Amino acid sequence: MATFETYVPGEQVWDERHHATLRFVAEEHNRVIGWIAISPVSTHTVYSGVGEVSVYISNKSKGKSIASKLQHHKIQIKIL
């Protein structure tokens, strides 16, 4: 696991940091088991359209290809 965060941000901070329509959640039995989201890397115009992908998968769901499925879904949605 790798992260640049040293604390868990609040919901509002997290929401402000990630693209509003490029975030997806994986659920199993009505529980969130993973998510993927895009955040801009910079506010500088030269970096417009460049993003960073963040992925979280719960420990119990690792090894089930959840991250790959979320990534594939994100790519398909962006193409459409």
C-alpha positions as CSV (number, residue, x, y, z in Angstrom):
1,M,0.0,0.0,0.0
2,A,1.2,3.5,-0.8
3,T,-0.3,6.8,0.3
4,F,0.7,10.5,0.5
5,E,-1.9,11.1,3.2
6,T,-0.8,11.2,6.8
7,Y,-4.4,11.5,8.1
8,V,-7.9,10.6,6.9
9,P,-9.4,13.7,5.4
10,G,-13.0,14.7,6.3
11,E,-15.8,14.0,3.8
12,Q,-16.0,17.6,2.6
13,V,-12.2,17.8,2.0
14,W,-12.2,14.4,0.2
15,D,-15.1,15.5,-1.9
16,E,-13.5,18.8,-2.9
17,R,-10.2,17.0,-3.9
18,H,-11.8,14.4,-6.3
19,H,-13.6,14.9,-9.7
20,A,-17.3,15.0,-9.1
21,T,-18.2,12.5,-11.9
22,L,-15.2,10.2,-12.0
23,R,-15.6,8.3,-8.7
24,F,-17.0,4.8,-8.5
25,V,-17.8,2.5,-5.6
26,A,-17.9,-1.3,-5.5
27,E,-20.4,-2.9,-3.1
28,E,-21.0,-6.4,-1.9
29,H,-24.0,-7.2,0.3
30,N,-24.8,-3.4,0.6
31,R,-21.3,-2.7,2.0
32,V,-18.6,-0.7,0.3
33,I,-15.7,-2.9,-0.5
34,G,-13.7,-0.5,-2.7
35,W,-13.7,2.7,-4.6
36,I,-11.8,4.5,-7.4
37,A,-11.6,8.2,-8.0
38,I,-9.7,10.8,-10.1
39,S,-8.2,14.0,-8.6
40,P,-6.5,16.8,-10.6
41,V,-2.8,16.9,-10.1
42,S,-2.6,20.7,-10.3
43,T,-4.7,23.8,-10.8
44,H,-2.2,25.1,-13.4
45,T,-3.7,25.4,-16.9
46,V,-0.8,23.4,-18.4
47,Y,-2.0,20.4,-16.3
48,S,-5.6,20.6,-17.3
49,G,-7.0,17.2,-18.0
50,V,-4.2,15.4,-16.1
51,G,-5.3,13.4,-13.1
52,E,-4.2,11.1,-10.4
53,V,-6.0,7.8,-9.8
54,S,-6.8,6.8,-6.2
55,V,-8.0,3.2,-5.4
56,Y,-9.1,1.7,-2.1
57,I,-10.0,-2.0,-1.7
58,S,-11.0,-3.4,1.7
59,N,-8.6,-6.0,3.2
60,K,-11.4,-8.6,3.0
61,S,-11.9,-8.0,-0.7
62,K,-8.3,-8.1,-1.9
63,G,-7.5,-10.7,-4.5
64,K,-10.9,-10.6,-6.1
65,S,-9.9,-8.3,-9.0
66,I,-12.1,-5.5,-7.6
67,A,-9.5,-2.8,-8.5
68,S,-9.3,-4.1,-12.0
69,K,-13.1,-4.1,-12.4
70,L,-13.3,-0.5,-11.0
71,Q,-10.5,0.6,-13.4
72,H,-12.2,-1.0,-16.4
73,H,-15.5,0.6,-15.4
74,K,-13.8,4.0,-15.1
75,I,-12.3,3.7,-18.5
76,Q,-15.5,2.6,-20.2
77,I,-17.5,5.5,-18.6
78,K,-14.8,8.0,-19.7
79,I,-14.9,6.7,-23.3
80,L,-18.7,7.1,-23.5
